[in-house]
Amino acid sequence: MEMPTGLSLEQQFKLQVLRDEVKHLSLEQAQEYLVEVLRQSMVKENLYKNWLKSA
């Protein structure tokens, strides 16, 4: 199965909005934000893994 690697137009827009927002963060705020994004990504990955196991 081939996995798409590009972003949809909506995702590109959301990414640009995020870029604009993080430009105004301090270094400490940006570091905290990055850690939180990684945490949420890990939670999402765990949810997908558990969902696939139960399928």
MOLINDA-V665392 format. One record per run of one state. SS is the DSSP state (H for helix, E for strand, C for the rest). FROM is the first residue (numbers start at 0). LEN is the number of residues. If there is no record, write none. Layout:
ss=[SS;SS]
from=[FROM;FROM]
len=[LEN;LEN]
This chain:
ss=[C;H;C;H;C]
from=[0;8;22;26;54]
len=[8;14;4;28;1]
